[in-house]
């Protein structure tokens, strides 16, 4: 949302993901749009990450290493690691460094 109105707590109820206060430059709008796409990409990675981690945890809890197809389990571990890297790289690309740090705080990288 782009607005000329002074913001107050009413923004809490406003159905928008973010806001810019006028006057805004072309660069500010482009950065806001870029950041929105990056956040969407990050959310998709988080969703995939937790799905893969759940599968990993279920297999690790229920099966011995001998029972697990080691090649497929290794592929799962490799994908989890790739997703962690992609998540970190995506957050690094956020134009807003404060938001980058907030996202880092939400998800700490863990190794499998």
C-alpha positions as CSV (number, residue, x, y, z in Angstrom):
1,X,0.0,0.0,0.0
2,X,1.2,3.5,-0.8
3,X,-0.3,6.2,1.3
4,X,0.0,9.9,2.2
5,X,-1.9,9.4,5.5
6,X,0.1,9.4,8.7
7,X,0.1,5.8,9.9
8,X,-1.2,4.8,13.3
9,X,-2.4,1.6,14.9
10,X,-5.2,1.3,12.3
11,X,-2.6,-0.2,10.0
12,X,-2.8,-3.4,12.2
13,X,-6.3,-4.0,10.8
14,X,-5.5,-3.0,7.3
15,X,-5.3,-6.0,4.9
16,X,-1.9,-5.2,3.3
17,X,1.4,-6.8,3.5
18,X,3.4,-3.6,3.7
19,X,3.2,0.1,3.1
20,X,5.2,3.0,1.8
21,X,4.5,6.6,2.8
22,X,4.3,9.2,0.0
23,X,6.3,10.6,-1.5
24,X,8.0,7.5,-2.7
25,X,10.7,7.1,-5.4
26,X,10.6,4.7,-8.2
27,X,13.5,2.9,-6.5
28,X,11.6,2.5,-3.3
29,X,8.6,1.0,-5.1
30,X,10.9,-1.4,-7.1
31,X,12.6,-2.5,-3.8
32,X,9.3,-3.1,-2.1
33,X,8.1,-5.3,-5.0
34,X,11.3,-7.2,-5.1
35,X,11.2,-7.8,-1.4
36,X,7.6,-9.0,-1.7
37,X,8.7,-11.6,-4.3
38,X,11.6,-12.6,-2.2
39,X,9.4,-13.1,0.8
40,X,7.1,-15.3,-1.2
41,X,10.0,-17.4,-2.4
42,X,11.3,-17.7,1.2
43,X,7.9,-18.8,2.4
44,X,7.8,-21.6,-0.2
45,X,11.3,-22.7,0.9
46,X,10.3,-22.8,4.5
47,X,7.2,-24.9,3.7
48,X,9.3,-27.3,1.7
49,X,12.0,-27.4,4.4
50,X,9.7,-28.3,7.2
51,X,8.0,-31.0,5.1
52,X,11.4,-32.6,4.3
53,X,12.5,-32.3,8.0
54,X,9.3,-34.0,9.1
55,X,10.0,-36.9,6.7
56,X,13.6,-37.1,7.9
57,X,12.6,-37.1,11.5
58,X,9.9,-39.8,11.0
59,X,12.4,-42.0,9.1
60,X,15.2,-41.5,11.7
61,X,12.8,-42.3,14.6
62,X,11.2,-45.4,13.1
63,X,13.9,-47.0,11.0
64,X,17.4,-48.3,11.5
65,X,20.1,-47.1,9.1
66,X,20.0,-50.6,7.6
67,X,16.3,-50.4,6.9
68,X,16.5,-47.0,5.2
69,X,17.4,-46.9,1.6
70,X,20.6,-45.0,2.1
71,X,20.7,-43.5,-1.4
72,X,17.2,-42.0,-1.1
73,X,17.8,-41.0,2.5
74,X,21.0,-39.3,1.5
75,X,19.1,-37.5,-1.3
76,X,16.6,-36.3,1.3
77,X,19.5,-35.0,3.5
78,X,21.1,-33.3,0.6
79,X,17.9,-31.5,-0.4
80,X,17.4,-30.3,3.2
81,X,20.9,-28.9,3.1
82,X,20.2,-27.2,-0.3
83,X,17.0,-25.7,1.0
84,X,18.8,-24.3,4.0
85,X,21.4,-22.7,1.7
86,X,18.6,-21.3,-0.6
87,X,16.8,-19.9,2.4
88,X,19.9,-18.1,3.6
89,X,20.7,-16.8,0.1
90,X,17.1,-15.5,-0.3
91,X,17.2,-13.6,3.0
92,X,20.6,-12.1,2.0
93,X,18.9,-10.6,-1.1
94,X,16.3,-8.7,0.9
95,X,16.7,-4.9,0.3
96,X,15.7,-4.2,3.9
97,X,18.5,-5.3,6.2
98,X,16.2,-5.1,9.3
99,X,13.8,-7.5,7.7
100,X,16.6,-9.8,6.7
101,X,17.7,-10.0,10.3
102,X,14.1,-10.6,11.5
103,X,13.8,-13.5,9.1
104,X,17.2,-14.9,10.2
105,X,15.9,-14.9,13.7
106,X,12.8,-16.9,12.7
107,X,14.8,-19.7,11.2
108,X,18.2,-20.7,12.3
109,X,20.0,-23.0,10.0
110,X,20.4,-26.5,11.3
111,X,22.5,-29.3,9.8
112,X,21.0,-32.7,9.3
